Amino acid sequence: MQKRTFSNSIDEMNDELYEKIIEIVSSCKDMAISTVREDGWPQVNTVSFVNMGPDIYFETSRYTSKAKNIAHDPRVSIAIWPFYEDLLNGCGISLAGYAEEVNDETVAREFHRRLLEKMPELAKITYDGGDKVFPDPNTNLYHIRTTVMSILDFSKGFGHTDLVLFDDNDSANRE
């Protein structure tokens, strides 16, 4: 009987883990994000995202439950995984961190550029009233400040996970 091979150790970010994170986030358009509702229950939504290096950015209408939940409690958990044909080649990341609103216009422009690069069809979509969906002036842009990340890589053995902790002085971004 083959046993699962969990690393589950707390690793320092190294080049191999960094490259795996970039490979995963660069190959995906959507993520599952869990926010905390005011009543304490978690709420999970799917949202499109952009990565700048391993750093995750997403935008949502300021009127959504996600935005309201983040304003109440900025803690989030995220899961990102690319499609795989063979389970033994499955990979993904899950992370916990803080969603921090971004008000820097340079970062916002770069986010929008990268989002259109990932999903050019956004430029053509309109609401029922005819207004363009993108860019929408009623959105908030968020950056995820990662505190802990699990990197799943089943090519290293079924269930293999590397765990990386970050503190306020660390950044997932090595660029």
Disulfide bonds with the S-S distance in Angstrom:
none
